[in-house]
Amino acid sequence: MTEALLIADPLLHLAAAACYMVVFVLLVVEMLLGRRTASAAMALAWVGTSTHALGILARWTVAGHGPMLTKYENLSAYAFVTAGLALYLGVRKAGLRSLGVLLYPAAFLMIGVAVYTGPDLVNLPPAFTGVWLVMHVCFYFLAFGSAMTAVSASVLLMVRSRLRPTVAARLPDVDDLDVAAYRFAGLAFTFWGIGMLTGSIWAYNAWGRYWGWDPVETWSLVTWLILGVYLHLRRFFGWDGTRAAWLIVLSFALALMSLFGTTFITGSLHGVYFR
């Protein structure tokens, strides 16, 4: 049983990635050519996310812990949340379905990198226990997916005016994209803050301190503050449109640095979770 699940795990992930890429193609066909491919795209998106969930569950069953330790596990979880939000928007917010043009390829890319790094199993270190760790990890997954969605809305907002009028007409209007970026940035800011808070409580239990200016902690704080600046400028100084979109893209670049880049550049206590 264990061996069968170990074999099924990467195969299910690859199948999910294939579904995400086909969904992307169907959404692009709808956007560029005006073909009615949305229903097929959403049906396949359900298949992809369900298959992805089965892959995560298969690994969870064998490893005995959730997706929180290796590159493979973390990237899979980030991809799952990203694709899940794309599916939610496609089903419940049809006007924002076109955000999937960016969200599904992102999920595909993350799974591809995850599988490339190898699905080797690693035992949890003794410190990786407790509900605070679970909350810490889950809220960062949600924060990443929300930030990715905000960036997708911002990118579409910036390129919309450069597309042919017939293509631009099939996208959400600028105001809808701007509001979507604002709302999902607010969610990212909230989830990121809760992730830091729960992480500090877990760090006290695991390492005997709430905050230690570890590189990952520092970059995480910088990212959260920049997201706060973005929301402040929007709320009190009327920032919107392209200049706000560029700021959220900057915030997301810092998020990538915090979550992924720091462990490659310098030593960190958090390096154990992404190896």
Helices and strands as residue ranges (DSSP letters): H 2-33, H 38-63, H 71-92, G 94-99, H 100-117, H 131-160, H 165-168, H 174-207, H 215-237, H 241-256, I 257-261, H 262-265, G 269-273
